[in-house]
Amino acid sequence: MIGAVVNELLAWYDSGHRDLPWRRTKDPYHIWLSEIMLQQTRVEAVIPYYERFLAACPDIRALADAPEEVYLKLWEGLGYYSRVRNLHKAACIICAEYGGQMPRTHKELLSLPGIGDYTAGAIASIAFGLPEPAVDGNVLRVCARVQGDFRSIDDPKVKRAFRAQLASIMPQARAGDLNQAFMELGATVCIPNGAPRCGVCPILHLCRASHEKTWDCIPVRTPKKARTIVPRTVLVARCGERVGIRRRPETGLLARMWELPAYEGTYQPREIRAQLARDGWQVEKLLSLAPAKHIFTHIEWHMTGYYAELARETPDLIWVTPDELRGKYALPSAFRAFLCVLEGE
C-alpha cells in the first residue's frame, strides 16, 4: 500500500512546502548540519542557530579547525551537546580520511560519529541523489497510519521493516524529494501531537487510520520509563564584578561543559551557608532565587537557587565577567533561569 503514495506525495510537495534555508542547497555539509540540529529541536528554533553556525564555520574544514569553546558556544541553548561534539569529531575524520569532502555512500556516512541510519539516508538522498530512505519519527508515523499498523514503531524490527518498504519505492531521480515530502507531511499535516489535519492531506484516500478512525491510537509507542528526579542546589557566586563558573566532569551528563557551581541535594539557607563555609567560601550576602526545573531525556533536575556575594574569589572556580559569560563561555540552558540576577550588566 505504501508504494501508492509516491506520486501524490511528490506532487503535493512540489505544489508548496516550507521554505527552509537547508532546502535551498545541495551542499552535504549544510544538510548534515541541519539534520543534526533538528534532532530533538523545533524547526523554528533551529534556523537562527543554523545560520549563525554556518557564518562561523562555513565548511567542514572550518568546523574541524574550530576550538572546542567556539563550537560549544555556537551550540549554546540547543542542548544535547554530544551532537555538536560528534559533528566536530566527524569533521576531523572527514578532513583526515576524505580530504575534507563529505563521503558519498550510505555506508561511509553511517561510519561517522553521530550519524545514524536516518541522517545517513537524508544526506545520501538529498545531497547526492541516492535512493536511500530517511526514516525518522515523522516518517514512521505517516507509514503506520497509512497502513493502519498497530506494531510499536519503537521496535527495531518494525523500524527495519518500514525502512525496507520505503527502500523498495524510492524513485531513482527524486529520492531526496520523496524523503522530504514524507518529513513535511509528518511535521505539518500528520502531526505528532493533537489531531492530524486530514482535511488537507494529499493521501487521505489511501490512509487506513483515517478511514477506520484509529489515528489517535497510531502510531503505537513503547511506554517510556519515568524520569529520575535529581535535586540540586545551584549558586550564582559573585565577587566584585566577576561570576564564578567551573567545568563539569570529563564524562557523563553535560561532559566538560561550563556550569554554575552546584551541590547534589536540596539545601536550606542555613545548610548552604554552612556548606560554603566548609568549602572555604567567605559569603557576605546570600539571597534565595526562584526554584527551577530542567528536563533531560532520562532525568529531571529540580533546582534550588542562591545568589552569593563573596569577600574574595575562591580558587575552585573560574571567575569571569557577565559579558565574558555571555560572549565566550557556553553555559547549558539548565542554568539560564538563575542568570536573571545578572541581567542588565
Secondary structure, DSSP 8 states (H G I E B T S, - for coil): -GGGGHHHHHHHHHH-----GGGG---HHHHHHHHHHHTTS-HHHHHHHHHHHHHHS-SHHHHHHS-HHHHHHHHTTS--THHHHHHHHHHHHHHHHSTTS---SHHHHHTSTT--HHHHHHHHHHHH--------HHHHHHHHHHHT--SBTTSHHHHHHHHHHHHHH--TTTHHHHHHHHHHHHHHTS-SSS---GGG-TTGGG-HHHHTT-GGG-SB-------EEEEEEEEEEEETTEEEEEE--SSSTTTT-EE--EEES---HHHHHHHHHHTT--EEEEEEEEEEEEE-SSEEEEEEEEEEEESS--TTSEEE-HHHHHHT----GGGGGGGGGGTT-
